[in-house]
């Protein structure tokens, strides 16, 4: 009798272990604070992007430089839906204030993404997900760090560094004074910048969860 019970227990344990091993992986939540350097490619046009994500303080910063272009674009996003898109270069100094209906991406914005399997990407074995037919996201199987993502437009991010816990000092989050002098442009519909894509259809779906 004891041997029969032990045999049954072994069978049940095997079934449980098989079920766990067969379960589809889920993407890791983003750390609440991190800094990442990304190389962006849009149909051959290259950019270097510094991404500072700071969920506890409700802010996200995209610092974007086009290849061989001295003018750096700053896309400063706040969780109240306000963004300041500006430059600091003396020859091209301007600011645009943008309002959207949602805040910055939540750390679990990939919840509900569809698993597509595994793929070798940028010399890393990655798990791959698609979120609302809008973004394909590649995550290193071993470290669970993001490796790459592709927007529906073809705009592609290659993750070069990923520093968990890195925080940009508070003074760097202050938009310049000319964003508040009444001459700045204002709009409520965003274009196809990195920030606009990350806070477009993706975050609308994330906030609906």
N, C-alpha and C positions, 0 to 999 in steps of 0.2 A: 504493500500500500504506500509506504514511504517513498519507494523508488518511483512509483507511478506519479505521485505528487511532485517529486523532484523533476521528473521528466516533463510534466505539464508546465512547471515553473520555467524550465529551460526554454520550452517552446514559446511561452508568452514573452519571456525576456528577449528572445531572438526577434519576435515580431515587433516589439517596441523599439529595439535598436535599429531594425531595418526601416521602420517608419520614420525614425528621427534622421537617419542617414539619407532617406529619400526626400525629406522635406525640402522645399525650395528655400534657398537663403534669402534673407531680407537685407536691404542696405543699411549700413551703420548710420545712426544719427550724426549730424554734424556736431563737432565739439561746440560748446557754447561760446568759446573764444578761440580764434586761430588767425594766423597770417599765412597766406599762400601766394606764391609767385606763379603766374600762369602765362604761357605763350599762346596767343590767340591767332587763329587763321581764318580769314573770311575771303574765300575765293582768291587766295594768294596774297592778300593784304595782311601783313603781320603786325601784331601788337604785343607789347609787354604789359601785363596787368598785375598790380599789387592789390590783393583782396584782403581787407581787414574785416573780419566778422566778429561782432561783439553783441551777442544776444542779450546778456544781462542788462546792458545799458541801452538796448533798443536802437542799435545803429550798425550800419554797414558802409564800408568805404571801398570804392573801386577807383584806383589811380591808374590811368591808362595812357600809354605812350605809343604812338604809331612809329613804325620803323623809320629811323633817320629823321625824325621830326622833333625839333626842340620844344614844341608846345605840348605840355602835358595836360590831359583832361582829368578833372576831379569830379567824381559822381558820389556825392555824400548823401546817404539815405537814412531816414529816421523812421521809427516804428509808427509814428502818427500819420504816415503816408506822404510826408514832405521830402523832397529831394532837392539838393542844390547841385547843379551841374555848372562847373566854372573852370576858368583857367587863371593862372597866376603870372603867365609870361608877359613881360612889359609890352611886347609888340602886339599882343592879342589877349587883352584882359576883358572878360565879360562873364556874366552869370545868368543862368536860367533857372527859375524855380518851377518845380514840377509837383503836381499833386495827384496821388493815386488813391484808390479806395481801400487799399490794404497796406500793411506794414512790411517790414523786411521778412525774408524767409524764416520760418521756424526751423529749429534744428532737425525736426522730423518731417521736413517737407517732402521727403521721398516715400513716406508711408503710402501704401496702395499702388506703388509702381509695379508694372508687369515684368516678371523675370523672363529674360530672353536666353539664358544659358551662359556658357563661358566662352571667352575669346582671348586670344593672345594679342595684346595691344601695347605698343611702345615698350616691348620686351618684358611685359608683365602679364601673368595669367590673371584675367579679370572676370568677375561676375558682372553681368550686364543687365540693366533694367531700362525700361521705357516708361516715362511718366506722361500721361494724358496726350499721347501722340505729339509731344512737344519737345522732349529732350531725351536723349539716350545717354545713360550714365554708366561709367566703367569704374569698378572698384577692385583694387588689388585683393586677390583671394587670401593671401597670407597676412597682410597688415591691415586690411580693410580701409586703407587710405584711398581717396579718389585719385584716379590716374588720368581720366579724360572725360569730357562730355561734349555732346554734339547737339546743338539746337536744331529745330526743324528747318531753319533757314540755311543750314550748313555751317554756320558760325561754330568753330571748334576750339575748345580749350584743352591744352595739354598742361597738366599739373607738374611743375618743376620742383617746388618745395611745399611742405605742408607742416607748419609749426603750431602744434597744439598748445594752447595756453598763452600764445603771444598776444600782447595788447598794445595798441598804439596809444601814446600818451594823450591826455585830454586836450591840451592846446591845439593839437593837430586836427581835431574834429571841428574846429571853428571855421565856418564859411567866412569869406572876406566881407568887408564892410559894404562893398558895392552890391552884394546880394540883398541888401536891406535899405537901399537909398531910394527906392521907388522907380528906378529906371530899368530894373531887371525884367527880363521877359518872363511871362507866366503862361503855363499851359497845363492841361489835365490829361492829355493823351501823349504817351511816350513813343519814341521811335524805336530803332533797332540797335541801340547801344547795348553793351553787356548788362548793365543794370536794368534796363527796360525789359530785356528778355527774361532775366532772373525773377523779375517782379511782375511778369505778365501772366500768361495762362497758367504757369506752374504754380505760383503762389496763390492764385485764385482757387485752384483746385485744392491746394494744401489747406487753406483756411476753411474750405467747405467740409473738411473731414470731421 
